[in-house]
Amino acid sequence: MKVEFDESFEKSIKKLKDPKIKAKLIDLIELLEEVNTVQTIPNIKKMQGFQSFYRIRMGDYRVGFELTDPTTILLIMVAHRKEIYRYFP
């Protein structure tokens, strides 16, 4: 799939301090580029009440993204699980 990055995603990456989370995020982005469908992504859940928004669990962190079309993912935000639902979607 094609992966695009929102400005808020790039901003939230800069706020991350844990290098382990950044490494997991790089692996996740590589995985997203390789998959063909959203259903094959591990630890994914559709956001309730929203048509095309999903989240991926990475330990205590969540990655929020939008499926803009069947082959394109727009990464919107990465944040701690306590904070992400305040700002995403």
OpenMM code with the backbone's topology and positions (N, CA, C; nanometers):
from openmm import Vec3, app, unit

residues = "MET LYS VAL GLU PHE ASP GLU SER PHE GLU LYS SER ILE LYS LYS LEU LYS ASP PRO LYS ILE LYS ALA LYS LEU ILE ASP LEU ILE GLU LEU LEU GLU GLU VAL ASN THR VAL GLN THR ILE PRO ASN ILE LYS LYS MET GLN GLY PHE GLN SER PHE TYR ARG ILE ARG MET GLY ASP TYR ARG VAL GLY PHE GLU LEU THR ASP PRO THR THR ILE LEU LEU ILE MET VAL ALA HIS ARG LYS GLU ILE TYR ARG TYR PHE PRO".split()
positions = [
    Vec3(0.0837, -0.1184, 0.0000),
    Vec3(0.0000, 0.0000, 0.0000),
    Vec3(0.0882, 0.1249, 0.0000),
    Vec3(0.0330, 0.2308, -0.0480),
    Vec3(0.1043, 0.3583, -0.0486),
    Vec3(0.0846, 0.4248, 0.0881),
    Vec3(0.1924, 0.4728, 0.1482),
    Vec3(0.1865, 0.5356, 0.2801),
    Vec3(0.2219, 0.6834, 0.2667),
    Vec3(0.1327, 0.7695, 0.3173),
    Vec3(0.1564, 0.9139, 0.3183),
    Vec3(0.1586, 0.9609, 0.4632),
    Vec3(0.2225, 1.0754, 0.4863),
    Vec3(0.2375, 1.1277, 0.6217),
    Vec3(0.1732, 1.2652, 0.6325),
    Vec3(0.0919, 1.2828, 0.7346),
    Vec3(0.0321, 1.4121, 0.7643),
    Vec3(0.1321, 1.4956, 0.8452),
    Vec3(0.1168, 1.6268, 0.8427),
    Vec3(0.2061, 1.7145, 0.9203),
    Vec3(0.1992, 1.6826, 1.0691),
    Vec3(0.0791, 1.6513, 1.1177),
    Vec3(0.0641, 1.6205, 1.2600),
    Vec3(0.1372, 1.4912, 1.2965),
    Vec3(0.1490, 1.3980, 1.2030),
    Vec3(0.2232, 1.2747, 1.2280),
    Vec3(0.3717, 1.3045, 1.2443),
    Vec3(0.4245, 1.3867, 1.1549),
    Vec3(0.5656, 1.4238, 1.1634),
    Vec3(0.5945, 1.4995, 1.2927),
    Vec3(0.5013, 1.5832, 1.3328),
    Vec3(0.5162, 1.6598, 1.4566),
    Vec3(0.5138, 1.5665, 1.5783),
    Vec3(0.4242, 1.4686, 1.5761),
    Vec3(0.4142, 1.3773, 1.6900),
    Vec3(0.5356, 1.2847, 1.6992),
    Vec3(0.6006, 1.2546, 1.5870),
    Vec3(0.7235, 1.1741, 1.5907),
    Vec3(0.8338, 1.2506, 1.6629),
    Vec3(0.8422, 1.3801, 1.6381),
    Vec3(0.9451, 1.4618, 1.7031),
    Vec3(0.9274, 1.4655, 1.8545),
    Vec3(0.8037, 1.4498, 1.9017),
    Vec3(0.7765, 1.4527, 2.0453),
    Vec3(0.8138, 1.3216, 2.1147),
    Vec3(0.8267, 1.2131, 2.0386),
    Vec3(0.8611, 1.0839, 2.0980),
    Vec3(1.0039, 1.0859, 2.1503),
    Vec3(1.0218, 1.0360, 2.2713),
    Vec3(1.1543, 1.0351, 2.3325),
    Vec3(1.2152, 0.8950, 2.3372),
    Vec3(1.1308, 0.7928, 2.3345),
    Vec3(1.1770, 0.6550, 2.3478),
    Vec3(1.2276, 0.6015, 2.2131),
    Vec3(1.3567, 0.5677, 2.2038),
    Vec3(1.4098, 0.5166, 2.0761),
    Vec3(1.3500, 0.3817, 2.0353),
    Vec3(1.3038, 0.3023, 2.1331),
    Vec3(1.2420, 0.1735, 2.1010),
    Vec3(1.1112, 0.1943, 2.0243),
    Vec3(1.0352, 0.2940, 2.0646),
    Vec3(0.9089, 0.3239, 1.9963),
    Vec3(0.9364, 0.3733, 1.8545),
    Vec3(1.0383, 0.4556, 1.8385),
    Vec3(1.0739, 0.5042, 1.7045),
    Vec3(1.1156, 0.3881, 1.6141),
    Vec3(1.1894, 0.2919, 1.6693),
    Vec3(1.2308, 0.1750, 1.5912),
    Vec3(1.1095, 0.0907, 1.5517),
    Vec3(1.0161, 0.0720, 1.6456),
    Vec3(0.8939, -0.0025, 1.6146),
    Vec3(0.8123, 0.0692, 1.5075),
    Vec3(0.8127, 0.2008, 1.5131),
    Vec3(0.7384, 0.2809, 1.4163),
    Vec3(0.7965, 0.2647, 1.2756),
    Vec3(0.9275, 0.2606, 1.2651),
    Vec3(0.9924, 0.2389, 1.1351),
    Vec3(0.9541, 0.1017, 1.0798),
    Vec3(0.9558, -0.0003, 1.1669),
    Vec3(0.9159, -0.1346, 1.1241),
    Vec3(0.7701, -0.1368, 1.0792),
    Vec3(0.6848, -0.0643, 1.1514),
    Vec3(0.5429, -0.0587, 1.1171),
    Vec3(0.5216, 0.0069, 0.9808),
    Vec3(0.5926, 0.1147, 0.9539),
    Vec3(0.5792, 0.1838, 0.8249),
    Vec3(0.6226, 0.0915, 0.7111),
    Vec3(0.7307, 0.0169, 0.7319),
    Vec3(0.7751, -0.0789, 0.6303),
    Vec3(0.6703, -0.1874, 0.6083),
    Vec3(0.6079, -0.2338, 0.7167),
    Vec3(0.5024, -0.3342, 0.7063),
    Vec3(0.3823, -0.2795, 0.6294),
    Vec3(0.3436, -0.1553, 0.6585),
    Vec3(0.2293, -0.0944, 0.5907),
    Vec3(0.2531, -0.0816, 0.4407),
    Vec3(0.3767, -0.0574, 0.4013),
    Vec3(0.4084, -0.0471, 0.2585),
    Vec3(0.3991, -0.1824, 0.1884),
    Vec3(0.4195, -0.2908, 0.2635),
    Vec3(0.4198, -0.4245, 0.2044),
    Vec3(0.2820, -0.4884, 0.1953),
    Vec3(0.1897, -0.4544, 0.2861),
    Vec3(0.0595, -0.5218, 0.2892),
    Vec3(-0.0283, -0.4771, 0.1727),
    Vec3(-0.1251, -0.5636, 0.1396),
    Vec3(-0.2179, -0.5328, 0.0312),
    Vec3(-0.3532, -0.4849, 0.0811),
    Vec3(-0.3944, -0.5313, 0.1995),
    Vec3(-0.5232, -0.4904, 0.2556),
    Vec3(-0.5052, -0.4508, 0.4015),
    Vec3(-0.5982, -0.3727, 0.4505),
    Vec3(-0.5937, -0.3259, 0.5894),
    Vec3(-0.6134, -0.4422, 0.6861),
    Vec3(-0.6921, -0.5406, 0.6483),
    Vec3(-0.7232, -0.6526, 0.7370),
    Vec3(-0.6009, -0.7380, 0.7703),
    Vec3(-0.4952, -0.7304, 0.6910),
    Vec3(-0.3760, -0.8118, 0.7168),
    Vec3(-0.2776, -0.7448, 0.8125),
    Vec3(-0.3064, -0.6230, 0.8553),
    Vec3(-0.2190, -0.5515, 0.9483),
    Vec3(-0.2458, -0.6024, 1.0899),
    Vec3(-0.1424, -0.6421, 1.1655),
    Vec3(-0.1655, -0.6899, 1.3025),
    Vec3(-0.1988, -0.5751, 1.3985),
    Vec3(-0.2751, -0.6062, 1.5034),
    Vec3(-0.3121, -0.5121, 1.6104),
    Vec3(-0.3879, -0.3900, 1.5592),
    Vec3(-0.4738, -0.4071, 1.4618),
    Vec3(-0.5484, -0.2955, 1.4045),
    Vec3(-0.6938, -0.3017, 1.4505),
    Vec3(-0.7523, -0.1846, 1.4722),
    Vec3(-0.8947, -0.1743, 1.5037),
    Vec3(-0.9519, -0.0547, 1.4308),
    Vec3(-1.0738, -0.0710, 1.3829),
    Vec3(-1.1429, 0.0397, 1.3183),
    Vec3(-1.1975, 0.1310, 1.4273),
    Vec3(-1.1893, 0.2619, 1.4056),
    Vec3(-1.2400, 0.3579, 1.5034),
    Vec3(-1.3921, 0.3596, 1.4953),
    Vec3(-1.4548, 0.3403, 1.6082),
    Vec3(-1.5997, 0.3313, 1.6142),
    Vec3(-1.6640, 0.4642, 1.5750),
    Vec3(-1.7609, 0.4591, 1.4852),
    Vec3(-1.8326, 0.5785, 1.4439),
    Vec3(-1.7687, 0.6538, 1.3289),
    Vec3(-1.6591, 0.6032, 1.2756),
    Vec3(-1.5900, 0.6689, 1.1649),
    Vec3(-1.5726, 0.5702, 1.0503),
    Vec3(-1.5938, 0.6177, 0.9303),
    Vec3(-1.5929, 0.5325, 0.8120),
    Vec3(-1.4539, 0.4792, 0.7772),
    Vec3(-1.3526, 0.5652, 0.7807),
    Vec3(-1.2227, 0.5246, 0.7263),
    Vec3(-1.1050, 0.5455, 0.8217),
    Vec3(-1.1306, 0.5607, 0.9510),
    Vec3(-1.0232, 0.5824, 1.0479),
    Vec3(-0.9941, 0.4539, 1.1254),
    Vec3(-0.8641, 0.4277, 1.1452),
    Vec3(-0.8187, 0.3079, 1.2148),
    Vec3(-0.7093, 0.3451, 1.3129),
    Vec3(-0.6804, 0.2508, 1.4047),
    Vec3(-0.5667, 0.2691, 1.4939),
    Vec3(-0.4921, 0.1377, 1.5039),
    Vec3(-0.3616, 0.1489, 1.5244),
    Vec3(-0.2752, 0.0325, 1.5403),
    Vec3(-0.2099, 0.0410, 1.6774),
    Vec3(-0.2141, -0.0689, 1.7504),
    Vec3(-0.1555, -0.0733, 1.8842),
    Vec3(-0.0083, -0.1100, 1.8761),
    Vec3(0.0751, -0.0303, 1.9450),
    Vec3(0.2189, -0.0586, 1.9590),
    Vec3(0.2538, -0.0448, 2.1067),
    Vec3(0.2279, -0.1475, 2.1840),
    Vec3(0.2530, -0.1389, 2.3279),
    Vec3(0.1615, -0.0363, 2.3908),
    Vec3(0.2192, 0.0638, 2.4591),
    Vec3(0.1400, 0.1698, 2.5212),
    Vec3(0.1118, 0.2846, 2.4254),
    Vec3(0.1552, 0.2738, 2.3023),
    Vec3(0.1355, 0.3797, 2.2030),
    Vec3(0.0373, 0.3346, 2.0959),
    Vec3(-0.0267, 0.4317, 2.0329),
    Vec3(-0.1218, 0.4058, 1.9260),
    Vec3(-0.0856, 0.4904, 1.8048),
    Vec3(-0.1024, 0.4324, 1.6871),
    Vec3(-0.0822, 0.5039, 1.5611),
    Vec3(-0.2191, 0.5179, 1.4962),
    Vec3(-0.2598, 0.6413, 1.4724),
    Vec3(-0.3879, 0.6668, 1.4084),
    Vec3(-0.3679, 0.6973, 1.2618),
    Vec3(-0.4522, 0.6369, 1.1771),
    Vec3(-0.4411, 0.6632, 1.0340),
    Vec3(-0.5773, 0.6592, 0.9673),
    Vec3(-0.5801, 0.7144, 0.8467),
    Vec3(-0.7016, 0.7156, 0.7661),
    Vec3(-0.6741, 0.6399, 0.6370),
    Vec3(-0.7698, 0.5597, 0.5970),
    Vec3(-0.7623, 0.4908, 0.4695),
    Vec3(-0.8282, 0.5824, 0.3668),
    Vec3(-0.7474, 0.6607, 0.2957),
    Vec3(-0.8012, 0.7622, 0.2045),
    Vec3(-0.8615, 0.7005, 0.0793),
    Vec3(-0.8043, 0.5927, 0.0305),
    Vec3(-0.8643, 0.5107, -0.0751),
    Vec3(-0.8143, 0.3682, -0.0534),
    Vec3(-0.8654, 0.2694, -0.1257),
    Vec3(-0.8295, 0.1298, -0.0951),
    Vec3(-0.6802, 0.0968, -0.0985),
    Vec3(-0.5989, 0.1830, -0.1580),
    Vec3(-0.4557, 0.1518, -0.1653),
    Vec3(-0.3673, 0.2567, -0.0989),
    Vec3(-0.4252, 0.3548, -0.0293),
    Vec3(-0.3461, 0.4625, 0.0308),
    Vec3(-0.3798, 0.4790, 0.1783),
    Vec3(-0.2744, 0.4840, 0.2605),
    Vec3(-0.2883, 0.5071, 0.4046),
    Vec3(-0.2272, 0.6428, 0.4365),
    Vec3(-0.3017, 0.7253, 0.5093),
    Vec3(-0.2515, 0.8548, 0.5552),
    Vec3(-0.2277, 0.8442, 0.7054),
    Vec3(-0.1003, 0.8382, 0.7466),
    Vec3(-0.0667, 0.8325, 0.8887),
    Vec3(-0.0885, 0.9708, 0.9482),
    Vec3(-0.1700, 0.9781, 1.0536),
    Vec3(-0.2100, 1.1066, 1.1095),
    Vec3(-0.1419, 1.1370, 1.2418),
    Vec3(-0.1286, 1.0362, 1.3285),
    Vec3(-0.0776, 1.0668, 1.4620),
    Vec3(-0.0220, 0.9421, 1.5298),
    Vec3(0.0797, 0.9625, 1.6129),
    Vec3(0.1286, 0.8595, 1.7033),
    Vec3(0.1390, 0.9252, 1.8403),
    Vec3(0.0815, 0.8589, 1.9415),
    Vec3(0.0810, 0.9164, 2.0763),
    Vec3(0.0574, 0.8057, 2.1784),
    Vec3(0.0806, 0.8391, 2.3039),
    Vec3(0.0531, 0.7468, 2.4136),
    Vec3(-0.0965, 0.7184, 2.4176),
    Vec3(-0.1333, 0.6014, 2.4651),
    Vec3(-0.2739, 0.5615, 2.4633),
    Vec3(-0.3639, 0.6527, 2.5457),
    Vec3(-0.3076, 0.7215, 2.6444),
    Vec3(-0.3869, 0.8157, 2.7246),
    Vec3(-0.4199, 0.9422, 2.6467),
    Vec3(-0.3356, 0.9770, 2.5502),
    Vec3(-0.3488, 1.1054, 2.4820),
    Vec3(-0.4112, 1.0981, 2.3431),
    Vec3(-0.3952, 0.9884, 2.2740),
    Vec3(-0.4321, 0.9860, 2.1319),
    Vec3(-0.5808, 1.0095, 2.1086),
    Vec3(-0.6662, 0.9612, 2.1969),
    Vec3(-0.8098, 0.9729, 2.1720),
    Vec3(-0.8626, 1.1128, 2.1990),
    Vec3(-0.7805, 1.1987, 2.2576),
    Vec3(-0.8186, 1.3398, 2.2730),
    Vec3(-0.8097, 1.4134, 2.1400),
    Vec3(-0.7155, 1.3719, 2.0562),
    Vec3(-0.6860, 1.4456, 1.9332),
    Vec3(-0.7183, 1.3684, 1.8054),
    Vec3(-0.7380, 1.2402, 1.8148),
    Vec3(-0.7628, 1.1580, 1.6965),
    Vec3(-0.8936, 1.0854, 1.7123),
    Vec3(-0.9770, 1.0758, 1.6153),
    Vec3(-0.9731, 1.1350, 1.4834),
    Vec3(-1.0229, 1.2726, 1.4953),
] * unit.nanometer
topology = app.Topology()
chain = topology.addChain("A")
for resn in residues:
    res = topology.addResidue(resn, chain)
    for name in ("N", "CA", "C"):
        topology.addAtom(name, app.Element.getBySymbol(name[0]), res)
